[in-house]
Amino acid sequence: MDVEQLREYCLRKKAVSEELPFGPDTLVFKVGGKVFLLIGLDQIDQLTFNVKCDPERALELRADYPFTVLPGYHMNKKHWNTVHCNRALPDAAIEDLIDHSYHLVFQSLTKSVKTAISSLP
């Protein structure tokens, strides 16, 4: 998986916006105004990104994939993981982690925002 494939996958989700709030080197994907994925655009050799994760699942993933899923770099280590692409996880598993993060953030939105997003085509 490369950065463009990751970007396209995120943008296919409902009501996703992409922003550069931290400067030109960090691309942020949001749903309902809340972050669900961050990726550094200055990466050359290795592609990594941060996603939100259920704390128990995060611990399991880190134990099962110690060189691929790490505590979130510059994030709350309990709720965020840094994921290395093109290592032990296939693209389908990476997409599942992105879906999980999107779902967690979507569930945290207010009822009115969730309803508005759900009504989108």
Legacy VTK file of the C-alpha trace (Angstrom):
# vtk DataFile Version 3.0
C-alpha trace
ASCII
DATASET POLYDATA
POINTS 121 float
0.000 0.000 0.000
1.271 3.466 -0.830
0.195 6.906 0.359
-2.119 7.505 -2.603
-3.921 4.180 -2.097
-4.320 4.997 1.581
-5.660 8.453 0.736
-8.141 7.102 -1.799
-9.370 4.471 0.662
-10.035 7.104 3.329
-11.798 9.450 0.918
-14.257 6.718 -0.169
-15.799 6.805 3.301
-18.859 8.939 4.038
-18.314 12.586 4.966
-14.517 12.389 5.130
-12.461 15.539 4.792
-8.726 15.814 4.317
-6.819 18.704 5.831
-3.310 19.919 6.593
-3.882 21.560 10.014
-0.345 20.901 11.262
1.461 22.178 8.180
2.235 20.777 4.741
3.823 17.544 5.982
0.915 15.951 7.904
-2.246 14.919 6.115
-5.233 14.492 8.431
-8.482 12.684 7.659
-11.589 13.608 9.624
-15.199 12.538 9.904
-17.633 14.983 11.474
-14.721 17.301 12.208
-12.840 14.702 14.284
-9.556 13.030 13.324
-9.497 9.315 12.517
-6.185 9.048 10.609
-2.966 11.033 10.297
-0.137 10.409 7.873
3.183 12.140 7.409
3.764 13.198 3.826
7.511 13.509 4.308
8.017 9.738 4.463
10.282 8.271 1.819
11.390 4.762 2.755
8.595 3.577 5.039
4.913 4.448 5.064
3.347 4.798 8.515
0.117 6.329 9.739
-1.723 6.819 13.017
-5.239 5.479 13.629
-7.532 5.398 16.627
-8.105 1.990 18.194
-10.042 0.369 21.011
-7.511 0.098 23.897
-7.882 -3.675 24.336
-7.606 -4.310 20.615
-4.578 -1.991 20.467
-2.758 -4.103 23.057
-3.567 -7.313 21.152
-2.376 -5.861 17.845
0.851 -4.590 19.369
1.519 -8.020 20.896
0.698 -9.879 17.667
2.561 -7.466 15.351
5.345 -5.887 17.453
7.241 -4.484 14.454
4.173 -3.318 12.561
1.691 -1.892 15.087
3.183 0.407 17.722
1.811 2.877 20.271
0.743 6.046 18.460
3.663 8.361 17.742
2.936 11.805 19.263
-0.560 10.596 20.224
-2.358 9.178 23.257
-0.690 5.752 23.388
-3.768 4.105 24.915
-6.110 5.047 22.051
-3.864 5.454 19.013
-1.586 3.144 17.046
1.132 3.856 14.544
0.872 1.299 11.748
3.722 0.462 9.383
2.520 -0.430 5.915
4.131 -3.142 3.825
5.374 -5.201 6.762
3.469 -8.014 8.490
-0.089 -6.838 7.790
-1.702 -7.338 4.376
-3.549 -4.401 2.827
-6.927 -5.885 3.821
-5.902 -5.855 7.501
-4.668 -2.277 7.163
-8.011 -1.300 5.649
-9.724 -3.003 8.590
-7.728 -0.841 11.024
-8.750 2.268 9.090
-12.390 1.142 9.161
-12.155 0.520 12.911
-10.738 3.996 13.520
-13.406 5.630 11.344
-16.140 3.709 13.177
-14.798 4.657 16.644
-14.681 8.322 15.742
-18.086 8.202 14.022
-19.626 6.642 17.152
-18.223 9.492 19.271
-20.030 12.151 17.225
-23.221 13.795 18.405
-26.485 12.176 17.408
-27.368 15.031 15.073
-24.021 14.824 13.245
-24.256 11.021 12.955
-27.797 11.331 11.582
-26.703 13.941 9.039
-23.780 11.785 7.888
-25.884 8.630 7.753
-28.403 10.338 5.499
-25.734 11.126 2.900
-25.745 9.015 -0.269
LINES 1 122
121 0 1 2 3 4 5 6 7 8 9 10 11 12 13 14 15 16 17 18 19 20 21 22 23 24 25 26 27 28 29 30 31 32 33 34 35 36 37 38 39 40 41 42 43 44 45 46 47 48 49 50 51 52 53 54 55 56 57 58 59 60 61 62 63 64 65 66 67 68 69 70 71 72 73 74 75 76 77 78 79 80 81 82 83 84 85 86 87 88 89 90 91 92 93 94 95 96 97 98 99 100 101 102 103 104 105 106 107 108 109 110 111 112 113 114 115 116 117 118 119 120
